[in-house]
Amino acid sequence: MVFEEPEAHLYPETQSDIVELIGLLANLYHNQIIIITHSPYILPPFNNLYICSSSR
């Protein structure tokens, strides 16, 4: 899945919700994710999701 600037026109809280949704879909369908972003709110939640999923 490729997402180009998923944070566009969204508040930081909503950006976190988008991250959770993208992560859920990626895990559900076992897809890789490519994200192009300028937002400091997008990558840290993905790091947390990655750490949680790799520790299982």
C-alpha positions as CSV (number, residue, x, y, z in Angstrom):
1,M,0.0,0.0,0.0
2,V,1.3,3.5,-0.8
3,F,0.1,6.6,0.9
4,E,1.2,10.0,-0.1
5,E,0.8,12.6,2.7
6,P,-2.1,10.9,4.6
7,E,-1.9,13.8,7.1
8,A,-3.0,16.4,4.6
9,H,-5.6,18.7,6.1
10,L,-5.9,16.7,9.3
11,Y,-5.4,17.6,12.9
12,P,-2.7,15.7,14.8
13,E,-5.2,13.6,16.7
14,T,-6.9,12.5,13.5
15,Q,-3.5,11.8,12.0
16,S,-2.9,9.3,14.8
17,D,-6.3,7.7,14.0
18,I,-5.2,7.3,10.4
19,V,-2.0,5.7,11.5
20,E,-4.0,3.1,13.5
21,L,-6.3,2.4,10.5
22,I,-3.4,2.0,8.1
23,G,-1.6,-0.3,10.5
24,L,-4.7,-2.4,11.1
25,L,-5.2,-2.8,7.3
26,A,-1.6,-3.6,6.7
27,N,-1.6,-6.3,9.4
28,L,-5.0,-7.7,8.3
29,Y,-4.0,-8.1,4.7
30,H,-0.2,-8.7,5.4
31,N,0.8,-5.8,3.2
32,Q,3.9,-3.6,3.2
33,I,3.4,0.1,3.6
34,I,5.1,3.0,1.9
35,I,4.3,6.4,3.3
36,I,5.4,9.8,2.0
37,T,4.9,12.4,4.8
38,H,6.2,15.6,6.3
39,S,4.3,15.2,9.5
40,P,6.1,14.5,12.8
41,Y,2.9,12.9,14.1
42,I,2.8,10.1,11.5
43,L,6.0,8.1,12.0
44,P,6.3,7.7,15.8
45,P,2.9,5.8,16.1
46,F,4.0,3.5,13.2
47,N,7.2,2.8,15.1
48,N,5.1,1.8,18.1
49,L,2.9,-0.5,16.0
50,Y,6.0,-2.1,14.5
51,I,7.6,-2.8,17.8
52,C,4.4,-4.2,19.2
53,S,3.8,-6.5,16.2
54,S,7.4,-7.7,16.1
55,S,7.4,-8.7,19.8
56,R,4.7,-11.3,19.3
